[in-house]
Amino acid sequence: MSDINSTCPKSLPDYFACNVFNEEIMRAKLPKNIYKSLLQTKKLGLPLDEDVAEVIASAMKEWAVEKGATHYTHWFQPMTGITAEKHDSFITPAADGRIIMDFSGKELIKGEPDASSFPSGGLRATFEARGYTAWDPTSPAFVKDGSLYIPTVFCSYNGEILDKKTPLLRSMDALSKQAVRVLQLFGNTSATRVTTVVGAEQEYFLIDKKLYDKRKDLIFTGRTLFGAKAPKGQELEDHYFGNIKERVSLYMKNLDEELWKLGIFAKTKHNEAAPAQHELAPIFTTSNVASDQNQLTMELMKKIALKHDLVCLLHEKPFAGVNGSGKHNNWSLSSNDKQFLLDPGVNPKDNIQFLTFLLAVIKAVDEYADLFRLSVASAGNDHRLGANEAPPTVMSVFLGDEVTAILNAMEKGGMIKVTEDRQFIFCVDAIPNFPKDTTDRNRTSPIAFTGNKFEFRGLGSADSIACINMMINTTVAHVLKEFADTLENSGDFDADLNRILVDTYKKHKRVIFNGNGYDSSWLAEAEKRGLNNRVSTVDAVVRYTDEKNIKVFEEFNVLSRTEITSRTEILLENYSKIINIEALTMVDMARKQIIPTGLEFSKLLSESLSVKIAVGIDTGTERKLAERASALTGSILEAADTIDVRLLEARDIKGNESAARFYRYEVFPAMTVLRNFSDELETICPEKLWQFPTYGDLLFRI
């Protein structure tokens, strides 16, 4: 099933990134001075001259045409949560009605999509259509489906940011500047840039396309709005890391090949906890490239699934009663002199630089917990977070016993010794011993330190990783700036640094929790500690415009007050739209499929009852079933009518926050009532009458 381009070699090391305009291609295609200039832009964030762009555009076009491209597109990430693209051909009229293939530096640098047709949160009126895309030279261009894809940012005519990538890039620059200041205080004169690197583990479900096509809820909403639990779910824990079915394995192989062609470091694949659930994990790369590549990964997951008569579901909770899907955002810091700033080394207790960056993250999480929470907030993720399958909605940090003990010792004015031999001993000749990591892994923690990185586990599977990484970068940059501002004016660096670290730990250790985040006692403990628990998306998103949060973004020019307000409005409006679509779909399925099924079942039971009464046979079974089927069908009708009433009421509500709260606390509960009645009817209805595939069909028929 592989679609590897015929111009690509067949060996994996040879065809990896064969469709990417990467450094190897640039070195071969560009004059040496142009190549060096572009490299300075990519690695140091320096501006790119327009004359340089002209040369790059010509070389890029020639390369793309050799790969079979006829068009180019500025590829960007609007606030829809997915990517957008408008394709223009390379053709330019020439003499005698002929054409030439042309692509200018201006066309490379700037595009002009319609800004009024994308979510703007009130920044743009419908008649204010002009918007711009601008080339992001730090992320490589690539060829796909006959077009040259150019990663870009997106803004309005007046310069307001309308995408998810621009704030991410700005936050990366902000963090780099502040981190370099801190490194210089430690005597590092070689590091000139610090890069945030990310590896985003992607969970997903695969189901049969023929079954998918029979379910309106999956088609319209991406999740099952109805469905009784199958006799078997994930209770036996036999799917996790289990043998991969042949059909799925072929899909994964095809997916890997297509990702590798685009330079995406797809590394790991395995079955996940729930039946029909799987995971793909890449190798770390810079945050903005990781964001681009994760968007491509999700797109290719869906597209390639169709080639195998499968459908890839990226909804956070496509099935009730089994685990939903997340996206674990593994985040770390590295400098251009090859230091990993969150690597504790052999003796983390002696690595004061490591502790400085570690505590900067802890302080950022505690002070800006609402930003971390809202960065993983969505209608889909509301079903998953805190459901004993994903981290709770309380933001906390797991450090592990050893690192916590070091911080506790530091707080008390001393240090500790690690005397144990830090190795696993198997006592089996054939199995070598190996060193332990400095921390265990905690799958119940929303933010877990795992040795040389932080794993942010709350993100939903369908979400862009741009937002959460913007939040991390900006808030950590703020804390590092505070550290640097104080220490640059210090008369006694060692004493002042020690005081800062001890004070930081004392004030913010309340956010550290190394226990079971699924345990209900943690929520009570978190409340005692004064940690907020924003349970729903609506409760989380409205914190975006808190004055403290606006200031931290404005401090580094990541987002303006107006842009933050617009993003808040977009998120709230999007939440309401999703619930509205789900509610309408439920009512449609209830009236056109479920209620007719209930009536048909009741009719069959009534006919059987009449026959048995006529011949004098006991009718207890049919009577009970008929009464139950009739009662449930009537309740389903009433519940559908109630949702209709709630949706009509929602139309009259003014303001996105008020509307979102109404959908969350009035419409959604009414949907739950309808589902409960329908799912119960499914459990007593004959299988041949039920009009759409069941959970058993969807989860176990591949």
TORDREN-376087 format. One record per residue (C-alpha): residue in one letter; x, z, y. Coordinates in nm, 2 decimals, always signed. Layout:
# TORDREN-376087
r	X	Z	Y
A	X	Z	Y
...
# end
This chain:
# TORDREN-376087
r	X	Z	Y
M	+0.00	+0.00	+0.00
S	+0.30	+0.02	+0.23
D	+0.28	-0.17	+0.56
I	+0.65	-0.17	+0.63
N	+0.73	-0.46	+0.86
S	+0.91	-0.75	+0.69
T	+1.18	-0.73	+0.95
C	+1.26	-0.37	+0.84
P	+1.50	-0.30	+0.56
K	+1.37	-0.15	+0.24
S	+1.60	+0.15	+0.21
L	+1.47	+0.46	+0.39
P	+1.79	+0.55	+0.58
D	+1.80	+0.18	+0.69
Y	+1.43	+0.14	+0.79
F	+1.39	+0.49	+0.95
A	+1.29	+0.43	+1.32
C	+1.31	+0.06	+1.27
N	+1.01	+0.01	+1.51
V	+1.15	+0.25	+1.78
F	+1.35	+0.15	+2.09
N	+1.59	+0.44	+2.03
E	+1.94	+0.51	+2.14
E	+2.09	+0.29	+1.86
I	+1.89	-0.01	+1.98
M	+1.95	+0.06	+2.34
R	+2.33	+0.08	+2.28
A	+2.31	-0.26	+2.12
K	+2.08	-0.43	+2.36
L	+2.18	-0.28	+2.70
P	+2.49	-0.33	+2.92
K	+2.71	-0.02	+2.89
N	+2.64	+0.11	+3.25
I	+2.27	+0.06	+3.20
Y	+2.27	+0.24	+2.87
K	+2.47	+0.54	+3.02
S	+2.22	+0.56	+3.31
L	+1.92	+0.57	+3.08
L	+2.10	+0.83	+2.86
Q	+2.15	+1.05	+3.17
T	+1.78	+1.03	+3.24
K	+1.68	+1.11	+2.88
K	+1.92	+1.40	+2.83
L	+1.97	+1.55	+3.18
G	+1.64	+1.46	+3.34
L	+1.80	+1.25	+3.62
P	+1.59	+0.99	+3.80
L	+1.61	+0.63	+3.70
D	+1.69	+0.35	+3.95
E	+1.44	+0.06	+3.97
D	+1.72	-0.20	+3.92
V	+1.81	-0.03	+3.60
A	+1.45	-0.04	+3.49
E	+1.44	-0.41	+3.54
V	+1.73	-0.46	+3.29
I	+1.58	-0.22	+3.04
A	+1.24	-0.40	+3.06
S	+1.39	-0.73	+2.98
A	+1.58	-0.59	+2.68
M	+1.28	-0.39	+2.56
K	+1.06	-0.70	+2.57
E	+1.31	-0.91	+2.38
W	+1.34	-0.65	+2.11
A	+0.96	-0.60	+2.09
V	+0.90	-0.98	+2.06
E	+1.15	-0.99	+1.78
K	+0.94	-0.72	+1.61
G	+0.63	-0.94	+1.64
A	+0.48	-0.79	+1.96
T	+0.27	-1.00	+2.19
H	+0.14	-0.72	+2.41
Y	+0.25	-0.40	+2.58
T	+0.06	-0.09	+2.66
H	+0.11	+0.22	+2.87
W	+0.03	+0.49	+2.62
F	-0.09	+0.82	+2.77
Q	-0.27	+1.15	+2.69
P	-0.57	+1.20	+2.91
M	-0.78	+1.52	+2.91
T	-0.99	+1.38	+2.62
G	-0.75	+1.54	+2.38
I	-0.66	+1.20	+2.22
T	-0.45	+0.91	+2.35
A	-0.54	+0.61	+2.56
E	-0.41	+0.26	+2.58
K	-0.48	-0.07	+2.77
H	-0.30	-0.38	+2.63
D	-0.16	-0.66	+2.84
S	+0.01	-0.96	+2.69
F	+0.37	-1.07	+2.78
I	+0.25	-1.42	+2.86
T	+0.31	-1.56	+3.21
P	+0.20	-1.92	+3.31
A	+0.48	-2.18	+3.33
A	+0.49	-2.55	+3.42
D	+0.27	-2.80	+3.23
G	+0.03	-2.54	+3.11
R	+0.29	-2.37	+2.90
I	+0.38	-2.00	+2.90
I	+0.69	-1.78	+2.90
M	+0.71	-1.42	+2.76
D	+0.79	-1.20	+3.06
F	+0.80	-0.82	+3.13
S	+0.93	-0.68	+3.45
G	+1.07	-0.34	+3.55
K	+0.77	-0.28	+3.77
E	+0.54	-0.34	+3.47
L	+0.75	-0.10	+3.27
I	+0.75	+0.17	+3.53
K	+0.39	+0.16	+3.65
G	+0.04	+0.08	+3.51
E	-0.31	+0.11	+3.66
P	-0.59	+0.22	+3.43
D	-0.93	+0.32	+3.56
A	-0.90	+0.69	+3.65
S	-1.27	+0.74	+3.70
S	-1.35	+0.68	+3.34
F	-1.15	+0.97	+3.21
P	-1.23	+1.35	+3.24
S	-1.12	+1.48	+3.58
G	-1.32	+1.80	+3.63
G	-1.44	+1.68	+3.97
L	-1.10	+1.55	+4.10
R	-1.23	+1.19	+4.10
A	-1.57	+1.04	+4.19
T	-1.71	+0.75	+3.99
F	-1.64	+0.51	+4.27
E	-1.28	+0.63	+4.31
A	-1.14	+0.43	+4.02
R	-0.77	+0.38	+4.10
G	-0.52	+0.57	+3.88
Y	-0.16	+0.53	+3.77
T	+0.04	+0.56	+3.46
A	+0.42	+0.60	+3.49
W	+0.69	+0.55	+3.23
D	+0.83	+0.86	+3.06
P	+1.18	+0.74	+2.98
T	+1.26	+1.07	+2.79
S	+1.03	+0.96	+2.50
P	+1.12	+0.64	+2.32
A	+0.90	+0.32	+2.33
F	+0.79	+0.18	+1.99
V	+0.61	-0.12	+1.84
K	+0.29	-0.08	+1.65
D	+0.00	-0.31	+1.56
G	+0.16	-0.60	+1.76
S	+0.21	-0.42	+2.08
L	+0.50	-0.24	+2.26
Y	+0.39	+0.12	+2.32
I	+0.54	+0.28	+2.63
P	+0.49	+0.66	+2.66
T	+0.36	+0.74	+3.01
V	+0.22	+1.01	+3.23
F	-0.12	+0.97	+3.41
C	-0.23	+1.06	+3.76
S	-0.50	+0.97	+4.01
Y	-0.46	+0.76	+4.33
N	-0.40	+1.08	+4.53
G	-0.14	+1.21	+4.28
E	-0.36	+1.47	+4.10
I	-0.25	+1.51	+3.74
L	-0.51	+1.38	+3.49
D	-0.31	+1.41	+3.16
K	-0.16	+1.67	+2.93
K	+0.19	+1.54	+2.93
T	+0.29	+1.57	+3.29
P	+0.25	+1.95	+3.30
L	+0.44	+1.97	+2.98
L	+0.74	+1.78	+3.12
R	+0.73	+1.99	+3.44
S	+0.72	+2.31	+3.23
M	+1.02	+2.19	+3.03
D	+1.22	+2.13	+3.35
A	+1.12	+2.47	+3.48
L	+1.22	+2.66	+3.17
S	+1.55	+2.46	+3.15
K	+1.65	+2.56	+3.51
Q	+1.58	+2.93	+3.46
A	+1.73	+2.95	+3.11
V	+2.06	+2.79	+3.25
R	+2.07	+3.05	+3.52
V	+2.05	+3.32	+3.26
L	+2.32	+3.16	+3.04
Q	+2.55	+3.14	+3.34
L	+2.51	+3.51	+3.39
F	+2.65	+3.55	+3.04
G	+2.95	+3.35	+3.13
N	+2.84	+3.01	+2.99
T	+2.96	+2.74	+3.22
S	+2.92	+2.45	+2.97
A	+2.54	+2.45	+2.93
T	+2.36	+2.24	+3.20
R	+2.03	+2.20	+3.03
V	+1.81	+2.40	+2.79
T	+1.56	+2.21	+2.58
T	+1.24	+2.34	+2.42
V	+1.22	+2.21	+2.07
V	+0.90	+2.20	+1.85
G	+0.80	+2.13	+1.50
A	+0.42	+2.11	+1.46
E	+0.29	+2.16	+1.10
Q	-0.03	+1.96	+1.06
E	-0.31	+2.07	+0.82
Y	-0.59	+1.82	+0.72
F	-0.86	+1.75	+0.47
L	-0.91	+1.43	+0.27
I	-1.25	+1.33	+0.13
D	-1.39	+1.02	-0.03
K	-1.50	+0.75	+0.22
K	-1.82	+0.67	+0.03
L	-1.93	+1.03	+0.04
Y	-1.83	+1.06	+0.41
D	-2.06	+0.77	+0.50
K	-2.36	+0.95	+0.36
R	-2.32	+1.25	+0.59
K	-2.43	+1.21	+0.95
D	-2.28	+1.54	+1.05
L	-1.93	+1.43	+0.94
I	-1.97	+1.10	+1.11
F	-2.10	+1.24	+1.44
T	-1.92	+1.58	+1.46
G	-1.63	+1.58	+1.22
R	-1.76	+1.88	+1.03
T	-2.04	+1.97	+0.79
L	-2.33	+2.13	+0.98
F	-2.51	+2.20	+0.65
G	-2.38	+2.28	+0.31
A	-2.42	+2.56	+0.05
K	-2.10	+2.68	-0.11
A	-1.99	+2.51	-0.42
P	-1.96	+2.72	-0.74
K	-1.59	+2.71	-0.70
G	-1.39	+2.73	-0.37
Q	-1.04	+2.86	-0.33
E	-1.09	+3.18	-0.51
L	-0.84	+3.10	-0.79
E	-0.57	+3.00	-0.54
D	-0.49	+2.71	-0.77
H	-0.48	+2.44	-0.50
Y	-0.22	+2.58	-0.28
F	+0.12	+2.41	-0.36
G	-0.05	+2.27	-0.67
N	+0.01	+1.94	-0.83
I	-0.08	+1.66	-0.59
K	-0.34	+1.42	-0.73
E	-0.23	+1.06	-0.77
R	-0.47	+0.92	-0.51
V	-0.36	+1.17	-0.26
S	+0.01	+1.12	-0.35
L	-0.02	+0.75	-0.28
Y	-0.18	+0.82	+0.06
M	+0.10	+1.07	+0.14
K	+0.36	+0.82	+0.04
N	+0.21	+0.55	+0.26
L	+0.17	+0.79	+0.55
D	+0.54	+0.90	+0.52
E	+0.66	+0.54	+0.53
E	+0.46	+0.46	+0.84
L	+0.57	+0.77	+1.02
W	+0.93	+0.71	+0.93
K	+0.91	+0.36	+1.07
L	+0.82	+0.52	+1.40
G	+1.10	+0.77	+1.39
I	+0.88	+1.06	+1.31
F	+1.07	+1.32	+1.10
A	+0.80	+1.38	+0.84
K	+0.97	+1.63	+0.61
T	+0.73	+1.83	+0.40
K	+0.40	+1.76	+0.23
H	+0.19	+1.98	+0.00
N	-0.16	+2.10	-0.10
E	-0.30	+2.37	+0.12
A	-0.52	+2.67	+0.04
A	-0.86	+2.51	+0.04
P	-0.96	+2.23	-0.21
A	-0.91	+1.89	-0.06
Q	-0.68	+2.04	+0.21
H	-0.32	+1.94	+0.27
E	-0.03	+1.98	+0.51
L	+0.25	+1.77	+0.66
A	+0.54	+1.93	+0.84
P	+0.80	+1.75	+1.06
I	+1.16	+1.84	+1.16
F	+1.20	+1.99	+1.51
T	+1.24	+1.76	+1.81
T	+1.21	+1.80	+2.19
S	+0.87	+1.93	+2.30
N	+0.74	+1.61	+2.48
V	+0.86	+1.38	+2.20
A	+0.70	+1.62	+1.95
S	+0.38	+1.60	+2.14
D	+0.38	+1.22	+2.13
Q	+0.47	+1.22	+1.77
N	+0.20	+1.46	+1.67
Q	-0.06	+1.24	+1.84
L	+0.08	+0.95	+1.65
T	+0.07	+1.15	+1.33
M	-0.30	+1.23	+1.37
E	-0.38	+0.87	+1.45
L	-0.20	+0.74	+1.14
M	-0.34	+1.01	+0.92
K	-0.69	+0.87	+0.99
K	-0.60	+0.51	+0.99
I	-0.41	+0.51	+0.66
A	-0.67	+0.72	+0.49
L	-0.92	+0.44	+0.54
K	-0.68	+0.20	+0.35
H	-0.71	+0.43	+0.05
D	-1.09	+0.46	+0.08
L	-1.05	+0.81	+0.21
V	-1.13	+0.99	+0.53
C	-0.89	+1.23	+0.70
L	-1.08	+1.53	+0.86
L	-0.89	+1.70	+1.14
H	-1.17	+1.93	+1.25
E	-1.07	+2.30	+1.25
K	-1.35	+2.40	+1.02
P	-1.51	+2.10	+0.83
F	-1.64	+2.32	+0.55
A	-1.79	+2.67	+0.57
G	-1.67	+2.92	+0.31
V	-1.32	+2.78	+0.27
N	-1.01	+2.78	+0.49
G	-1.01	+2.56	+0.80
S	-0.72	+2.37	+0.93
G	-0.46	+2.48	+1.19
K	-0.15	+2.34	+1.35
H	+0.15	+2.58	+1.35
N	+0.35	+2.52	+1.66
N	+0.71	+2.62	+1.58
W	+0.89	+2.67	+1.92
S	+1.26	+2.73	+1.99
L	+1.53	+2.69	+2.25
S	+1.86	+2.50	+2.24
S	+2.12	+2.42	+2.50
N	+2.31	+2.10	+2.54
D	+2.63	+2.28	+2.44
K	+2.47	+2.34	+2.10
Q	+2.35	+2.70	+2.13
F	+2.03	+2.81	+1.96
L	+1.91	+3.08	+2.20
L	+1.67	+3.24	+1.96
D	+1.91	+3.26	+1.67
P	+2.01	+3.62	+1.62
G	+2.32	+3.53	+1.43
V	+2.48	+3.74	+1.16
N	+2.45	+4.06	+1.35
P	+2.14	+4.03	+1.58
K	+2.19	+4.39	+1.71
D	+2.51	+4.28	+1.88
N	+2.37	+3.96	+2.03
I	+2.25	+4.08	+2.37
Q	+2.19	+3.72	+2.49
F	+1.95	+3.67	+2.19
L	+1.77	+3.99	+2.28
T	+1.73	+3.88	+2.64
F	+1.55	+3.56	+2.55
L	+1.35	+3.73	+2.27
L	+1.22	+3.99	+2.52
A	+1.14	+3.72	+2.77
V	+0.90	+3.57	+2.52
I	+0.75	+3.91	+2.44
K	+0.70	+3.99	+2.81
A	+0.54	+3.65	+2.87
V	+0.30	+3.69	+2.58
D	+0.19	+4.03	+2.70
E	+0.16	+3.95	+3.07
Y	-0.01	+3.61	+3.01
A	-0.20	+3.67	+2.69
D	-0.51	+3.50	+2.84
L	-0.31	+3.17	+2.89
F	-0.19	+3.18	+2.53
R	-0.54	+3.25	+2.40
L	-0.71	+2.97	+2.60
S	-0.44	+2.72	+2.49
V	-0.58	+2.74	+2.14
A	-0.95	+2.76	+2.25
S	-1.20	+2.50	+2.13
A	-1.54	+2.48	+1.99
G	-1.39	+2.39	+1.65
N	-1.13	+2.66	+1.65
D	-1.40	+2.93	+1.73
H	-1.51	+2.89	+1.36
R	-1.15	+2.95	+1.24
L	-0.98	+3.21	+1.45
G	-1.01	+3.57	+1.32
A	-1.19	+3.46	+1.00
N	-0.94	+3.60	+0.76
E	-0.78	+3.25	+0.73
A	-0.62	+3.22	+1.07
P	-0.48	+3.47	+1.33
P	-0.72	+3.69	+1.53
T	-0.81	+3.61	+1.89
V	-0.60	+3.91	+2.00
M	-0.26	+3.79	+2.11
S	+0.02	+3.98	+1.94
V	+0.38	+3.92	+1.83
F	+0.53	+3.98	+1.49
L	+0.90	+4.06	+1.49
G	+0.97	+4.21	+1.15
D	+1.11	+4.55	+1.07
E	+1.48	+4.48	+1.14
V	+1.44	+4.33	+1.48
T	+1.18	+4.59	+1.58
A	+1.42	+4.86	+1.46
I	+1.70	+4.72	+1.68
L	+1.47	+4.72	+1.98
N	+1.36	+5.07	+1.91
A	+1.72	+5.18	+1.88
M	+1.80	+5.01	+2.21
E	+1.51	+5.19	+2.38
K	+1.65	+5.52	+2.27
G	+1.99	+5.44	+2.41
G	+2.17	+5.37	+2.08
M	+2.22	+5.10	+1.82
I	+2.17	+5.10	+1.44
K	+2.38	+4.98	+1.15
V	+2.26	+4.74	+0.89
T	+2.42	+4.89	+0.58
E	+2.23	+4.71	+0.31
D	+2.37	+4.41	+0.14
R	+2.14	+4.15	+0.28
Q	+2.10	+3.94	-0.03
F	+1.84	+3.87	-0.29
I	+1.97	+3.95	-0.64
F	+1.79	+3.78	-0.92
C	+2.00	+3.90	-1.21
V	+1.96	+3.56	-1.38
D	+2.28	+3.37	-1.43
A	+2.14	+3.03	-1.36
I	+1.99	+3.14	-1.02
P	+2.23	+3.20	-0.73
N	+2.18	+3.49	-0.50
F	+2.10	+3.39	-0.14
P	+2.09	+3.58	+0.19
K	+1.76	+3.72	+0.33
D	+1.63	+3.61	+0.66
T	+1.62	+3.86	+0.94
T	+1.24	+3.86	+0.93
D	+0.97	+3.81	+0.68
R	+0.69	+3.56	+0.76
N	+0.35	+3.70	+0.88
R	+0.07	+3.44	+0.84
T	-0.18	+3.68	+1.00
S	+0.00	+3.70	+1.33
P	-0.08	+3.45	+1.61
I	+0.28	+3.46	+1.73
A	+0.54	+3.53	+1.47
F	+0.92	+3.54	+1.52
T	+1.06	+3.38	+1.21
G	+1.44	+3.40	+1.24
N	+1.53	+3.15	+1.51
K	+1.20	+3.04	+1.64
F	+0.85	+3.16	+1.73
E	+0.56	+3.03	+1.52
F	+0.24	+3.00	+1.72
R	-0.02	+2.99	+1.45
G	-0.35	+2.98	+1.64
L	-0.36	+2.62	+1.74
G	-0.64	+2.41	+1.59
S	-0.56	+2.11	+1.38
A	-0.72	+1.85	+1.61
D	-0.56	+1.98	+1.93
S	-0.28	+1.83	+2.13
I	+0.03	+2.05	+2.12
A	+0.10	+1.97	+2.49
C	-0.11	+2.25	+2.63
I	+0.02	+2.54	+2.43
N	+0.38	+2.43	+2.49
M	+0.32	+2.40	+2.86
M	+0.19	+2.76	+2.86
I	+0.49	+2.89	+2.66
N	+0.74	+2.71	+2.87
T	+0.59	+2.81	+3.21
T	+0.54	+3.18	+3.14
V	+0.88	+3.22	+2.97
A	+1.04	+3.04	+3.27
H	+0.87	+3.29	+3.50
V	+1.01	+3.59	+3.31
L	+1.36	+3.44	+3.29
K	+1.34	+3.38	+3.67
E	+1.26	+3.75	+3.72
F	+1.56	+3.84	+3.51
A	+1.80	+3.60	+3.68
D	+1.68	+3.70	+4.04
T	+1.77	+4.06	+3.96
L	+2.09	+4.01	+3.77
E	+2.24	+3.75	+4.01
N	+2.25	+4.02	+4.28
S	+2.37	+4.29	+4.04
G	+2.67	+4.52	+4.11
D	+2.69	+4.62	+3.75
F	+2.57	+4.34	+3.52
D	+2.59	+4.53	+3.19
A	+2.41	+4.84	+3.32
D	+2.14	+4.64	+3.50
L	+2.08	+4.41	+3.20
N	+2.05	+4.70	+2.97
R	+1.80	+4.86	+3.21
I	+1.59	+4.54	+3.23
L	+1.58	+4.50	+2.86
V	+1.49	+4.86	+2.79
D	+1.22	+4.86	+3.06
T	+1.08	+4.53	+2.94
Y	+1.05	+4.66	+2.58
K	+0.89	+4.99	+2.69
K	+0.63	+4.81	+2.91
H	+0.55	+4.53	+2.66
K	+0.60	+4.67	+2.31
R	+0.23	+4.72	+2.29
V	+0.20	+4.35	+2.20
I	+0.42	+4.39	+1.90
F	+0.23	+4.43	+1.57
N	+0.40	+4.38	+1.23
G	+0.10	+4.46	+1.02
N	-0.20	+4.28	+0.87
G	-0.38	+4.09	+1.16
Y	-0.68	+4.03	+0.93
D	-0.75	+4.40	+0.89
S	-1.04	+4.51	+1.11
S	-0.85	+4.83	+1.20
W	-0.60	+4.61	+1.40
L	-0.88	+4.51	+1.64
A	-0.96	+4.88	+1.71
E	-0.58	+4.95	+1.75
A	-0.55	+4.65	+1.98
E	-0.83	+4.78	+2.20
K	-0.65	+5.12	+2.22
R	-0.34	+4.94	+2.33
G	-0.53	+4.77	+2.61
L	-0.50	+4.42	+2.46
N	-0.78	+4.18	+2.54
N	-0.99	+4.01	+2.27
R	-1.14	+3.69	+2.40
V	-1.35	+3.60	+2.10
S	-1.51	+3.27	+2.21
T	-1.38	+2.96	+2.38
V	-1.60	+3.03	+2.68
D	-1.47	+3.38	+2.73
A	-1.11	+3.25	+2.70
V	-1.13	+2.94	+2.92
V	-1.27	+3.11	+3.23
R	-0.95	+3.31	+3.26
Y	-0.76	+2.99	+3.35
T	-0.84	+3.04	+3.72
D	-0.74	+3.40	+3.74
E	-0.52	+3.44	+4.05
K	-0.22	+3.56	+3.84
N	-0.24	+3.25	+3.62
I	-0.27	+3.01	+3.91
K	+0.03	+3.16	+4.07
V	+0.26	+3.12	+3.77
F	+0.18	+2.75	+3.75
E	+0.21	+2.69	+4.12
E	+0.55	+2.87	+4.12
F	+0.71	+2.59	+3.93
N	+0.48	+2.30	+4.04
V	+0.35	+2.26	+3.69
L	-0.02	+2.26	+3.80
S	-0.19	+2.31	+4.14
R	-0.48	+2.53	+4.20
T	-0.71	+2.22	+4.22
E	-0.57	+2.09	+3.89
I	-0.62	+2.42	+3.72
T	-0.98	+2.44	+3.84
S	-1.04	+2.08	+3.72
R	-0.90	+2.16	+3.38
T	-1.12	+2.46	+3.35
E	-1.43	+2.25	+3.43
I	-1.32	+1.99	+3.18
L	-1.28	+2.24	+2.90
L	-1.61	+2.41	+2.97
E	-1.80	+2.08	+3.00
N	-1.64	+1.95	+2.68
Y	-1.74	+2.27	+2.49
S	-2.11	+2.22	+2.60
K	-2.10	+1.86	+2.50
I	-1.97	+1.93	+2.15
I	-2.23	+2.20	+2.08
N	-2.50	+1.97	+2.22
I	-2.40	+1.68	+1.99
E	-2.39	+1.92	+1.69
A	-2.73	+2.06	+1.77
L	-2.88	+1.71	+1.81
T	-2.72	+1.60	+1.48
M	-2.86	+1.91	+1.31
V	-3.21	+1.84	+1.43
D	-3.19	+1.47	+1.33
M	-3.07	+1.56	+0.98
A	-3.33	+1.83	+0.94
R	-3.63	+1.61	+1.04
K	-3.52	+1.29	+0.87
Q	-3.35	+1.42	+0.56
I	-3.39	+1.79	+0.48
I	-3.76	+1.84	+0.57
P	-3.87	+1.53	+0.38
T	-3.67	+1.66	+0.08
G	-3.84	+2.00	+0.10
L	-4.18	+1.83	+0.12
E	-4.10	+1.61	-0.18
F	-3.98	+1.91	-0.38
S	-4.29	+2.10	-0.29
K	-4.51	+1.81	-0.38
L	-4.35	+1.77	-0.73
L	-4.39	+2.15	-0.79
S	-4.75	+2.13	-0.68
E	-4.83	+1.84	-0.91
S	-4.66	+2.02	-1.20
L	-4.86	+2.33	-1.11
S	-5.19	+2.14	-1.11
V	-5.12	+1.99	-1.45
K	-5.04	+2.32	-1.61
I	-5.34	+2.49	-1.45
A	-5.56	+2.21	-1.60
V	-5.44	+2.29	-1.96
G	-5.43	+2.66	-1.91
I	-5.05	+2.71	-1.92
D	-4.89	+3.00	-1.72
T	-4.78	+2.87	-1.38
G	-4.56	+3.16	-1.25
T	-4.24	+2.96	-1.22
E	-4.38	+2.66	-1.04
R	-4.59	+2.88	-0.81
K	-4.29	+3.09	-0.70
L	-4.07	+2.79	-0.65
A	-4.34	+2.60	-0.46
E	-4.41	+2.89	-0.23
R	-4.03	+2.94	-0.17
A	-3.97	+2.57	-0.11
S	-4.27	+2.54	+0.12
A	-4.17	+2.85	+0.32
L	-3.82	+2.73	+0.36
T	-3.93	+2.39	+0.47
G	-4.16	+2.54	+0.73
S	-3.88	+2.77	+0.85
I	-3.65	+2.47	+0.89
L	-3.91	+2.29	+1.10
E	-3.96	+2.59	+1.32
A	-3.58	+2.64	+1.36
A	-3.54	+2.27	+1.45
D	-3.82	+2.31	+1.71
T	-3.64	+2.61	+1.85
I	-3.32	+2.42	+1.90
D	-3.52	+2.15	+2.08
V	-3.65	+2.41	+2.32
R	-3.30	+2.55	+2.38
L	-3.16	+2.20	+2.45
L	-3.43	+2.13	+2.70
E	-3.35	+2.46	+2.87
A	-2.98	+2.38	+2.88
R	-3.05	+2.07	+3.09
D	-3.17	+2.28	+3.38
I	-2.87	+2.51	+3.39
K	-2.63	+2.45	+3.68
G	-2.26	+2.50	+3.66
N	-2.03	+2.43	+3.37
E	-1.96	+2.80	+3.29
S	-2.32	+2.90	+3.29
A	-2.41	+2.60	+3.07
A	-2.12	+2.67	+2.83
R	-2.23	+3.03	+2.80
F	-2.59	+2.92	+2.72
Y	-2.47	+2.68	+2.45
R	-2.25	+2.96	+2.30
Y	-2.50	+3.24	+2.31
E	-2.84	+3.07	+2.29
V	-2.80	+2.72	+2.13
F	-2.53	+2.81	+1.87
P	-2.72	+3.11	+1.72
A	-3.03	+2.89	+1.68
M	-2.81	+2.64	+1.49
T	-2.70	+2.91	+1.26
V	-3.06	+3.00	+1.18
L	-3.14	+2.64	+1.09
R	-2.83	+2.61	+0.87
N	-2.91	+2.93	+0.68
F	-3.26	+2.81	+0.59
S	-3.14	+2.46	+0.49
D	-2.85	+2.59	+0.28
E	-3.09	+2.82	+0.09
L	-3.32	+2.52	+0.03
E	-3.03	+2.33	-0.11
T	-2.96	+2.60	-0.37
I	-3.31	+2.56	-0.53
C	-3.37	+2.19	-0.48
P	-3.30	+1.95	-0.77
E	-2.97	+1.76	-0.72
K	-3.14	+1.42	-0.75
L	-3.36	+1.50	-0.45
W	-3.09	+1.62	-0.21
Q	-3.02	+1.34	+0.03
F	-2.65	+1.38	+0.11
P	-2.34	+1.48	-0.08
T	-2.29	+1.85	-0.14
Y	-1.98	+2.07	-0.10
G	-1.90	+2.02	-0.46
D	-1.91	+1.65	-0.42
L	-1.70	+1.65	-0.11
L	-1.43	+1.89	-0.21
F	-1.38	+1.80	-0.57
R	-1.44	+1.43	-0.60
I	-1.10	+1.28	-0.52
# end
